[in-house]
Amino acid sequence: MPDLVSLETLEKLLAEGKISSAEFEEQKRILFRHSLRESGEHKNPKSGIVYILLAFFLGTLGAHNLYAGFWKRGLVQLFLTLTASMFLFLPLMITSLWALGELLFKNKSADGHMMSGNRKVIWALRLLVVFVFVSAAMSASYVDLSLPMPDISEEDLSAAKELINS
């Protein structure tokens, strides 16, 4: 079918029976997208998959928020992460949970448009992240943090006392 010029032409072709109602709807969608693209009002939406991957791997640095256009949020996360060592790494834990929450629940970019991408893939990635998070938390509970203490004989103990006293 040739590139259609206007909605009126489409309606005329539908009324004449030259196109079906399904073809009319499809061509109407194509015409609408084309007109939005030409007007400059329609920007390419951000990818939800890229957003999730950035949040998972670089979330504490705020990379996902910078990608989605949330500049202030992203810079706050970056600042908190870079200064975390001065505050016993508490800000790093906060930004980690913050990034996890955004990864799971954020669907729109800063301009208000829904993020693009296959919704099934996005939900599968979110479920995978939850699985990894829960697995990591559970495996961390199995880690024994006590250090092994060597057996010290009486001879070694007396030798150490002599070294200290001399």
C-alpha positions as CSV (number, residue, x, y, z in Angstrom):
1,M,0.0,0.0,0.0
2,P,1.4,3.4,-0.9
3,D,2.3,5.9,1.9
4,L,-0.9,7.6,2.9
5,V,-1.0,11.3,3.1
6,S,-3.8,12.0,5.5
7,L,-6.5,10.5,7.8
8,E,-9.2,11.7,5.3
9,T,-7.6,9.6,2.5
10,L,-7.6,6.6,4.9
11,E,-11.3,7.1,5.8
12,K,-12.2,7.5,2.1
13,L,-10.4,4.2,1.2
14,L,-12.2,2.5,4.1
15,A,-15.6,3.8,2.9
16,E,-14.9,2.6,-0.6
17,G,-14.0,-0.8,0.7
18,K,-10.5,-0.7,-0.7
19,I,-9.0,-1.5,2.8
20,S,-10.3,-3.5,5.7
21,S,-11.0,-2.0,9.1
22,A,-7.9,-3.8,10.5
23,E,-5.7,-2.3,7.7
24,F,-7.4,1.1,8.5
25,E,-6.4,0.9,12.2
26,E,-2.9,-0.2,11.4
27,Q,-2.4,2.6,8.8
28,K,-3.9,5.1,11.2
29,R,-1.4,4.1,13.9
30,I,1.5,4.4,11.3
31,L,0.2,7.8,10.2
32,F,-0.1,9.0,13.8
33,R,3.5,7.9,14.7
34,H,4.8,9.5,11.5
35,S,3.1,12.8,12.3
36,L,4.4,12.7,15.9
37,R,7.9,12.0,14.7
38,E,7.8,14.9,12.2
39,S,6.4,17.3,14.7
40,G,9.3,16.6,17.1
41,E,6.9,16.0,20.0
42,H,7.6,12.3,20.1
43,K,11.0,11.4,21.5
44,N,12.4,7.9,21.4
45,P,11.5,6.4,24.8
46,K,14.2,5.0,27.1
47,S,14.6,1.3,27.2
48,G,13.3,-0.4,30.3
49,I,15.7,-3.3,29.8
50,V,18.7,-0.9,29.7
51,Y,17.3,0.9,32.8
52,I,17.1,-2.4,34.7
53,L,20.6,-3.5,33.8
54,L,22.0,-0.1,34.7
55,A,20.2,-0.2,38.0
56,F,21.4,-3.7,38.8
57,F,25.1,-3.2,37.9
58,L,25.6,0.6,38.5
59,G,22.5,1.5,40.6
60,T,24.5,2.8,43.6
61,L,26.2,5.3,41.3
62,G,22.8,6.5,40.0
63,A,23.6,5.5,36.4
64,H,20.0,4.3,35.8
65,N,18.5,7.6,36.9
66,L,21.0,9.6,34.8
67,Y,19.9,7.4,31.8
68,A,16.2,8.0,32.5
69,G,16.7,11.8,32.8
70,F,16.4,12.0,36.6
71,W,19.5,14.1,37.0
72,K,19.1,15.3,40.6
73,R,18.3,11.8,41.9
74,G,21.2,10.3,40.0
75,L,23.6,12.9,41.2
76,V,22.4,12.5,44.8
77,Q,23.0,8.7,44.5
78,L,26.5,9.3,43.0
79,F,27.4,11.7,45.8
80,L,26.2,9.3,48.6
81,T,28.1,6.5,47.1
82,L,31.3,8.5,46.7
83,T,31.2,9.8,50.3
84,A,30.0,6.4,51.8
85,S,33.5,5.6,53.2
86,M,33.3,8.7,55.5
87,F,30.1,7.5,57.1
88,L,30.8,3.8,57.7
89,F,29.3,2.8,54.3
90,L,25.7,3.5,55.6
91,P,24.9,5.7,52.5
92,L,26.0,2.8,50.2
93,M,23.4,0.5,51.8
94,I,20.8,3.2,51.5
95,T,21.5,3.8,47.8
96,S,21.6,0.1,47.2
97,L,18.1,-0.4,48.5
98,W,17.0,2.8,46.8
99,A,18.3,1.5,43.4
100,L,16.6,-1.9,44.0
101,G,13.3,-0.2,44.7
102,E,13.5,1.9,41.5
103,L,14.6,-1.2,39.5
104,L,11.4,-3.0,40.6
105,F,8.9,-0.2,40.4
106,K,10.0,2.6,38.0
107,N,8.3,2.4,34.6
108,K,8.5,5.9,33.3
109,S,11.4,8.2,32.3
110,A,11.7,11.8,33.5
111,D,9.7,13.1,30.5
112,G,6.7,11.0,31.6
113,H,6.9,8.5,28.8
114,M,6.6,4.7,29.5
115,M,9.9,3.0,29.0
116,S,10.1,0.8,25.9
117,G,10.9,-2.8,25.6
118,N,9.2,-6.2,25.8
119,R,7.2,-6.2,29.1
120,K,7.7,-10.0,29.6
121,V,11.5,-9.5,29.4
122,I,11.3,-6.6,31.8
123,W,9.3,-8.6,34.3
124,A,11.6,-11.6,33.9
125,L,14.6,-9.4,34.6
126,R,12.9,-8.0,37.7
127,L,12.1,-11.5,39.0
128,L,15.7,-12.5,38.3
129,V,17.0,-9.6,40.3
130,V,14.7,-10.5,43.3
131,F,15.9,-14.1,43.0
132,V,19.6,-13.0,43.0
133,F,19.0,-10.6,45.9
134,V,17.2,-13.3,48.1
135,S,19.9,-15.9,47.2
136,A,22.7,-13.5,48.2
137,A,20.9,-12.6,51.4
138,M,20.4,-16.3,52.3
139,S,23.9,-17.3,51.3
140,A,25.3,-14.5,53.4
141,S,23.7,-16.0,56.5
142,Y,25.8,-19.2,56.0
143,V,29.1,-17.4,56.1
144,D,31.1,-18.0,59.3
145,L,32.8,-14.7,60.2
146,S,34.8,-16.1,63.1
147,L,38.5,-16.4,62.5
148,P,40.2,-19.7,63.2
149,M,42.3,-19.5,66.3
150,P,45.5,-21.6,66.3
151,D,46.2,-23.9,69.2
152,I,49.0,-22.3,71.3
153,S,51.1,-24.6,73.4
154,E,52.4,-23.6,76.9
155,E,56.0,-23.5,75.4
156,D,54.9,-21.0,72.8
157,L,53.1,-18.9,75.4
158,S,56.1,-18.7,77.7
159,A,58.3,-17.8,74.7
160,A,56.0,-15.0,73.8
161,K,55.9,-13.7,77.4
162,E,59.7,-13.7,77.4
163,L,59.8,-11.7,74.2
164,I,57.3,-9.2,75.5
165,N,59.2,-8.8,78.8
166,S,62.6,-8.3,77.2
